[in-house]
Amino acid sequence: MLARENTEAIAKWLYEDIICCWGVLSKTVTDNGPPILKAVTYIAKKYNLHHIWISGNNKCANRIVEQPHFNVCQALFKAVDGDQFRWSTATYSIFWSERVIVCKQMGCSPYYTTTSTHLLLLADIVEATYLQPLPNLLLSTTDLIVC
């Protein structure tokens, strides 16, 4: 989670929450803020990620980016009951829900768009995974990898 806006924190966030989650992206569009430019330059050199420069006044490009951002902000404030100091407690849940919920414009989830596979949720009604019996014991990391 991004707590500070500096080059190191943004580069770490890009690597852990974007690249490790979705894989290396072929292109990235940013608002060209100084810390973001330094972080994207670092990531570009390390992972050969191409950066697209946009103008802060480009209404067409900004509208596409800002509308989902507005929806995330609304969901975030609703999840923390309007207490903006608790936003970090709900951030991962909100971003996860944004990835798996079907978008009206696309007709599928961003997860499906990115990976071309349907996400199997723990409580998937179609697959009836909620009817599975509870495990007798917890599996170790090694056992999970072997499975």
C-alpha positions as CSV (number, residue, x, y, z in Angstrom):
1,M,0.0,0.0,0.0
2,L,1.3,3.5,-0.8
3,A,1.6,5.5,2.3
4,R,4.2,8.1,1.1
5,E,4.5,9.8,-2.3
6,N,8.2,9.5,-3.1
7,T,10.1,7.8,-5.8
8,E,11.1,4.7,-3.8
9,A,7.6,4.2,-2.4
10,I,6.0,4.6,-5.8
11,A,8.5,2.3,-7.5
12,K,7.9,-0.4,-4.8
13,W,4.2,0.0,-5.2
14,L,4.3,-0.3,-9.0
15,Y,6.4,-3.4,-8.7
16,E,4.5,-5.2,-5.9
17,D,0.9,-4.1,-6.6
18,I,0.9,-3.7,-10.4
19,I,3.7,-5.8,-12.0
20,C,3.6,-8.7,-9.6
21,C,-0.2,-8.8,-9.7
22,W,-0.8,-8.3,-13.4
23,G,2.6,-9.0,-14.9
24,V,4.8,-6.5,-16.8
25,L,2.6,-4.1,-18.7
26,S,3.6,-3.1,-22.2
27,K,2.7,0.6,-21.7
28,T,1.9,2.8,-18.7
29,V,0.0,6.1,-18.8
30,T,0.6,8.5,-15.9
31,D,-0.1,12.2,-15.0
32,N,3.7,13.0,-15.2
33,G,4.1,14.1,-11.5
34,P,7.8,14.4,-10.6
35,P,7.9,11.4,-8.2
36,I,5.9,9.3,-10.6
37,L,8.2,10.1,-13.5
38,K,11.3,9.1,-11.5
39,A,9.6,5.9,-10.4
40,V,8.4,5.0,-13.9
41,T,11.8,5.8,-15.3
42,Y,13.4,3.4,-12.8
43,I,10.8,0.7,-13.5
44,A,11.2,1.3,-17.3
45,K,15.0,0.7,-17.1
46,K,14.6,-2.4,-14.9
47,Y,11.7,-4.1,-16.6
48,N,11.6,-2.5,-20.1
49,L,8.2,-0.9,-19.4
50,H,7.3,1.9,-21.9
51,H,5.9,5.1,-20.5
52,I,3.3,7.2,-22.4
53,W,3.5,10.9,-21.6
54,I,0.2,12.7,-21.4
55,S,-0.8,16.3,-20.9
56,G,-2.5,17.2,-17.7
57,N,-5.1,19.1,-19.8
58,N,-5.9,16.2,-22.2
59,K,-9.7,15.9,-21.5
60,C,-10.2,12.8,-23.6
61,A,-7.5,10.8,-21.9
62,N,-8.2,12.2,-18.5
63,R,-11.9,11.4,-18.6
64,I,-11.2,7.7,-19.3
65,V,-8.8,7.6,-16.3
66,E,-10.7,9.9,-13.9
67,Q,-14.2,8.3,-14.0
68,P,-13.1,4.9,-12.6
69,H,-10.9,6.8,-10.1
70,F,-14.0,8.7,-9.0
71,N,-15.9,5.4,-8.5
72,V,-13.0,4.0,-6.5
73,C,-12.9,7.1,-4.3
74,Q,-16.7,6.8,-3.7
75,A,-16.4,3.1,-2.8
76,L,-13.5,3.8,-0.5
77,F,-15.2,6.5,1.5
78,K,-18.3,4.4,1.7
79,A,-16.3,1.4,3.0
80,V,-14.7,3.5,5.8
81,D,-17.9,5.3,6.7
82,G,-16.6,8.6,5.5
83,D,-13.5,8.5,7.8
84,Q,-10.7,9.5,5.4
85,F,-8.0,8.6,8.0
86,R,-9.0,4.9,7.7
87,W,-8.8,4.7,3.9
88,S,-5.8,2.4,4.1
89,T,-7.8,-0.3,5.9
90,A,-10.1,-0.8,2.9
91,T,-7.9,0.0,0.0
92,Y,-7.0,-3.6,-1.0
93,S,-10.6,-4.7,-0.7
94,I,-11.8,-1.9,-3.0
95,F,-9.1,-2.5,-5.6
96,W,-9.8,-6.3,-5.5
97,S,-13.5,-5.6,-6.0
98,E,-12.8,-3.3,-8.9
99,R,-10.8,-6.1,-10.6
100,V,-13.4,-8.8,-10.3
101,I,-16.7,-7.0,-10.8
102,V,-18.1,-7.0,-14.3
103,C,-17.8,-3.6,-16.0
104,K,-20.8,-2.4,-17.9
105,Q,-18.8,-0.9,-20.8
106,M,-16.7,-4.0,-21.4
107,G,-19.3,-6.7,-20.4
108,C,-16.6,-8.6,-18.4
109,S,-14.3,-8.0,-15.4
110,P,-10.9,-6.3,-15.7
111,Y,-9.4,-9.6,-14.5
112,Y,-11.0,-11.5,-17.4
113,T,-9.8,-8.7,-19.8
114,T,-6.3,-9.0,-18.6
115,T,-5.9,-12.7,-18.2
116,S,-8.6,-14.2,-20.5
117,T,-9.7,-16.5,-17.6
118,H,-12.7,-16.4,-15.4
119,L,-12.0,-15.8,-11.7
120,L,-13.1,-18.5,-9.4
121,L,-14.3,-16.8,-6.2
122,L,-14.2,-18.6,-2.8
123,A,-18.0,-18.4,-2.6
124,D,-18.8,-18.9,-6.3
125,I,-22.6,-19.8,-6.5
126,V,-22.3,-21.4,-10.0
127,E,-19.4,-23.7,-8.8
128,A,-21.0,-24.2,-5.4
129,T,-17.6,-23.8,-3.6
130,Y,-19.4,-22.6,-0.5
131,L,-20.6,-26.2,0.0
132,Q,-17.1,-27.6,0.4
133,P,-16.4,-29.1,3.8
134,L,-13.9,-27.2,6.0
135,P,-10.3,-28.6,5.8
136,N,-9.2,-30.9,8.6
137,L,-5.9,-29.1,8.9
138,L,-4.1,-26.2,7.4
139,L,-1.7,-27.0,4.6
140,S,1.9,-25.8,4.8
141,T,3.3,-23.6,2.0
142,T,5.2,-26.6,0.6
143,D,2.0,-28.7,0.4
144,L,0.2,-25.8,-1.3
145,I,2.9,-25.5,-3.9
146,V,2.9,-29.2,-4.6
147,C,-0.9,-29.2,-5.1
